[in-house]
Amino acid sequence: MKLKLPTSVPAMLLCIIFLTISCGEKPNLMNENFKEKLIDKKLMTELDNTYASNNYLIINSARGDGSKDSREYWYSIEDLEGYIAFVKKEAALKNHNVLGIKIKMGQYPINGKFDPRLNPKYAGYQAVYLVPTGLQVGGDLPEQREKKTQDSVARGQEINGIPGMDLSLIHPPY
């Protein structure tokens, strides 16, 4: 049996398009465990209201200047994706597997040395910053970590030598 190749331009274009679509992008093999952690608007509202009537109320009553402290922090998707890619690359160079990213609370200095990349109006506001966590290669196996999801071994430890990430937009004051 002799194989006939398409000779018309439209048939060739269809073959090229099909090959580009079928070979160009690999299937999304992303871990979908995050779906178990999704929360609906009702729970988000409950969490927000509970924070506002407790911790946020206490924080603001202690501020002294009458302004409300920050309670929202924003990073672009591009910044987050870039940071995650950076962390994975740096961790590999340090012989670590990245397990996650801690979101830590902080406060910008009220007086004194202030990072020049930040707007001075952020002085004294709460902040969050990101810190990568992981295990040295050869540590616990993934199945052992899954059994200890709330244990520090499952989360790993902060990876020394990899910068954290901050400089988000905060509200207030933005």
C-alpha positions as a Markdown table, in Angstrom:
| # | Residue | x | y | z |
|---|---|---|---|---|
| 1 | Met | 0.0 | 0.0 | 0.0 |
| 2 | Lys | 1.3 | 3.3 | -1.1 |
| 3 | Leu | 0.9 | 6.3 | 1.3 |
| 4 | Lys | -0.4 | 9.4 | -0.4 |
| 5 | Leu | 0.7 | 12.7 | 1.1 |
| 6 | Pro | -1.7 | 15.7 | 0.7 |
| 7 | Thr | -0.5 | 18.0 | -2.0 |
| 8 | Ser | -2.9 | 20.9 | -1.7 |
| 9 | Val | -2.0 | 23.9 | 0.4 |
| 10 | Pro | -5.2 | 23.8 | 2.6 |
| 11 | Ala | -4.6 | 20.1 | 3.4 |
| 12 | Met | -0.9 | 20.9 | 4.3 |
| 13 | Leu | -2.0 | 23.8 | 6.5 |
| 14 | Leu | -4.5 | 21.6 | 8.3 |
| 15 | Cys | -1.8 | 19.0 | 8.9 |
| 16 | Ile | 0.6 | 21.7 | 10.3 |
| 17 | Ile | -2.1 | 23.1 | 12.5 |
| 18 | Phe | -3.1 | 19.7 | 13.8 |
| 19 | Leu | 0.6 | 18.8 | 14.6 |
| 20 | Thr | 1.1 | 22.2 | 16.2 |
| 21 | Ile | -1.9 | 21.8 | 18.5 |
| 22 | Ser | -1.3 | 18.2 | 19.3 |
| 23 | Cys | 2.4 | 18.4 | 19.9 |
| 24 | Gly | 3.0 | 22.0 | 21.0 |
| 25 | Glu | 1.5 | 22.1 | 24.4 |
| 26 | Lys | 1.8 | 19.3 | 26.9 |
| 27 | Pro | -1.1 | 18.2 | 29.0 |
| 28 | Asn | -1.5 | 20.0 | 32.3 |
| 29 | Leu | -0.2 | 17.6 | 34.9 |
| 30 | Met | -0.6 | 20.1 | 37.7 |
| 31 | Asn | -1.3 | 18.7 | 41.1 |
| 32 | Glu | -4.9 | 19.5 | 41.9 |
| 33 | Asn | -4.7 | 19.0 | 45.7 |
| 34 | Phe | -5.4 | 22.7 | 46.0 |
| 35 | Lys | -9.1 | 22.0 | 45.0 |
| 36 | Glu | -9.6 | 20.4 | 48.4 |
| 37 | Lys | -8.7 | 23.7 | 50.0 |
| 38 | Leu | -10.9 | 26.0 | 48.0 |
| 39 | Ile | -13.4 | 28.1 | 50.1 |
| 40 | Asp | -16.6 | 29.8 | 49.0 |
| 41 | Lys | -17.6 | 33.4 | 49.4 |
| 42 | Lys | -19.6 | 32.6 | 52.6 |
| 43 | Leu | -16.5 | 31.3 | 54.4 |
| 44 | Met | -14.3 | 34.1 | 53.1 |
| 45 | Thr | -16.8 | 36.6 | 54.5 |
| 46 | Glu | -16.9 | 34.8 | 57.8 |
| 47 | Leu | -13.1 | 34.8 | 58.1 |
| 48 | Asp | -12.9 | 38.4 | 57.1 |
| 49 | Asn | -15.6 | 39.5 | 59.6 |
| 50 | Thr | -14.1 | 37.5 | 62.4 |
| 51 | Tyr | -10.7 | 39.1 | 61.8 |
| 52 | Ala | -12.1 | 42.6 | 61.5 |
| 53 | Ser | -14.1 | 42.3 | 64.8 |
| 54 | Asn | -11.2 | 40.8 | 66.7 |
| 55 | Asn | -7.5 | 41.1 | 65.7 |
| 56 | Tyr | -7.9 | 44.0 | 63.4 |
| 57 | Leu | -9.9 | 45.9 | 66.0 |
| 58 | Ile | -7.2 | 45.4 | 68.6 |
| 59 | Ile | -4.4 | 46.4 | 66.2 |
| 60 | Asn | -6.2 | 49.6 | 65.1 |
| 61 | Ser | -6.9 | 50.6 | 68.7 |
| 62 | Ala | -3.2 | 50.4 | 69.5 |
| 63 | Arg | -2.0 | 52.4 | 66.4 |
| 64 | Gly | -2.3 | 55.8 | 68.1 |
| 65 | Asp | -2.4 | 57.8 | 64.9 |
| 66 | Gly | -6.0 | 57.0 | 64.2 |
| 67 | Ser | -5.3 | 55.4 | 60.8 |
| 68 | Lys | -6.3 | 51.8 | 60.1 |
| 69 | Asp | -3.6 | 49.3 | 59.6 |
| 70 | Ser | -3.2 | 47.2 | 56.4 |
| 71 | Arg | -5.2 | 44.0 | 56.0 |
| 72 | Glu | -4.9 | 43.2 | 52.3 |
| 73 | Tyr | -1.7 | 42.4 | 50.4 |
| 74 | Trp | -1.5 | 42.1 | 46.6 |
| 75 | Tyr | 1.0 | 40.4 | 44.3 |
| 76 | Ser | 0.6 | 40.0 | 40.6 |
| 77 | Ile | 0.4 | 36.5 | 39.2 |
| 78 | Glu | 3.5 | 37.2 | 37.2 |
| 79 | Asp | 5.5 | 38.1 | 40.3 |
| 80 | Leu | 4.2 | 35.0 | 42.2 |
| 81 | Glu | 5.0 | 32.7 | 39.2 |
| 82 | Gly | 8.4 | 34.3 | 38.8 |
| 83 | Tyr | 9.2 | 34.0 | 42.5 |
| 84 | Ile | 8.1 | 30.3 | 42.5 |
| 85 | Ala | 10.3 | 29.6 | 39.5 |
| 86 | Phe | 13.2 | 31.4 | 41.1 |
| 87 | Val | 12.8 | 29.5 | 44.4 |
| 88 | Lys | 12.8 | 26.2 | 42.6 |
| 89 | Lys | 15.9 | 27.0 | 40.7 |
| 90 | Glu | 17.8 | 28.3 | 43.8 |
| 91 | Ala | 16.7 | 25.4 | 45.9 |
| 92 | Ala | 18.0 | 22.9 | 43.4 |
| 93 | Leu | 21.3 | 24.7 | 43.5 |
| 94 | Lys | 21.3 | 24.3 | 47.2 |
| 95 | Asn | 20.3 | 20.6 | 47.0 |
| 96 | His | 16.8 | 21.2 | 48.4 |
| 97 | Asn | 13.3 | 20.2 | 47.3 |
| 98 | Val | 10.8 | 23.1 | 47.7 |
| 99 | Leu | 7.8 | 22.0 | 49.6 |
| 100 | Gly | 5.9 | 25.3 | 50.0 |
| 101 | Ile | 6.0 | 28.9 | 50.8 |
| 102 | Lys | 5.3 | 30.4 | 54.2 |
| 103 | Ile | 3.4 | 33.6 | 54.4 |
| 104 | Lys | 4.8 | 35.5 | 57.4 |
| 105 | Met | 3.6 | 38.6 | 59.2 |
| 106 | Gly | 5.8 | 41.6 | 59.7 |
| 107 | Gln | 5.7 | 45.3 | 60.2 |
| 108 | Tyr | 7.5 | 48.0 | 58.3 |
| 109 | Pro | 9.7 | 50.2 | 60.5 |
| 110 | Ile | 8.1 | 53.2 | 62.0 |
| 111 | Asn | 11.3 | 55.2 | 62.3 |
| 112 | Gly | 14.8 | 54.7 | 61.1 |
| 113 | Lys | 16.1 | 52.9 | 58.0 |
| 114 | Phe | 13.3 | 52.2 | 55.5 |
| 115 | Asp | 13.7 | 50.2 | 52.3 |
| 116 | Pro | 14.0 | 52.8 | 49.5 |
| 117 | Arg | 11.9 | 50.6 | 47.2 |
| 118 | Leu | 8.8 | 51.1 | 49.5 |
| 119 | Asn | 6.7 | 54.2 | 49.6 |
| 120 | Pro | 7.4 | 55.9 | 53.0 |
| 121 | Lys | 3.6 | 56.1 | 53.6 |
| 122 | Tyr | 3.9 | 52.3 | 54.4 |
| 123 | Ala | 6.0 | 53.1 | 57.5 |
| 124 | Gly | 4.4 | 51.3 | 60.6 |
| 125 | Tyr | 2.0 | 49.2 | 58.6 |
| 126 | Gln | 1.6 | 45.4 | 58.9 |
| 127 | Ala | 3.2 | 43.5 | 56.0 |
| 128 | Val | 3.3 | 39.9 | 54.8 |
| 129 | Tyr | 6.3 | 38.4 | 53.1 |
| 130 | Leu | 7.0 | 35.0 | 51.5 |
| 131 | Val | 9.7 | 32.5 | 52.6 |
| 132 | Pro | 10.4 | 29.2 | 50.7 |
| 133 | Thr | 10.4 | 26.0 | 52.7 |
| 134 | Gly | 11.8 | 22.6 | 51.8 |
| 135 | Leu | 13.9 | 19.6 | 52.7 |
| 136 | Gln | 17.5 | 18.7 | 51.7 |
| 137 | Val | 17.5 | 16.2 | 48.9 |
| 138 | Gly | 17.4 | 12.7 | 50.4 |
| 139 | Gly | 15.0 | 13.8 | 53.2 |
| 140 | Asp | 11.6 | 12.3 | 53.8 |
| 141 | Leu | 9.9 | 10.7 | 50.9 |
| 142 | Pro | 6.7 | 12.4 | 49.5 |
| 143 | Glu | 4.5 | 9.6 | 50.9 |
| 144 | Gln | 5.9 | 10.0 | 54.3 |
| 145 | Arg | 5.3 | 13.8 | 54.1 |
| 146 | Glu | 1.7 | 13.3 | 53.1 |
| 147 | Lys | 1.1 | 11.3 | 56.3 |
| 148 | Lys | 2.3 | 14.2 | 58.3 |
| 149 | Thr | 0.6 | 17.1 | 56.6 |
| 150 | Gln | 0.4 | 19.2 | 59.8 |
| 151 | Asp | 3.9 | 18.2 | 60.9 |
| 152 | Ser | 6.9 | 20.5 | 60.4 |
| 153 | Val | 8.6 | 17.7 | 58.4 |
| 154 | Ala | 5.7 | 17.9 | 55.8 |
| 155 | Arg | 6.2 | 21.6 | 55.4 |
| 156 | Gly | 10.0 | 21.6 | 55.6 |
| 157 | Gln | 12.1 | 24.3 | 57.0 |
| 158 | Glu | 13.0 | 27.7 | 55.7 |
| 159 | Ile | 15.7 | 27.3 | 53.1 |
| 160 | Asn | 18.7 | 29.4 | 54.1 |
| 161 | Gly | 20.2 | 31.6 | 51.4 |
| 162 | Ile | 17.1 | 32.1 | 49.3 |
| 163 | Pro | 15.7 | 35.6 | 49.6 |
| 164 | Gly | 12.1 | 36.0 | 50.7 |
| 165 | Met | 9.7 | 38.2 | 48.7 |
| 166 | Asp | 7.8 | 41.3 | 49.9 |
| 167 | Leu | 7.1 | 44.7 | 48.4 |
| 168 | Ser | 3.4 | 43.9 | 47.8 |
| 169 | Leu | 0.8 | 46.5 | 47.5 |
| 170 | Ile | -0.9 | 46.9 | 50.9 |
| 171 | His | -4.3 | 48.3 | 51.8 |
| 172 | Pro | -4.7 | 50.6 | 53.5 |
| 173 | Pro | -3.0 | 52.8 | 52.4 |
| 174 | Tyr | -3.1 | 52.1 | 48.7 |
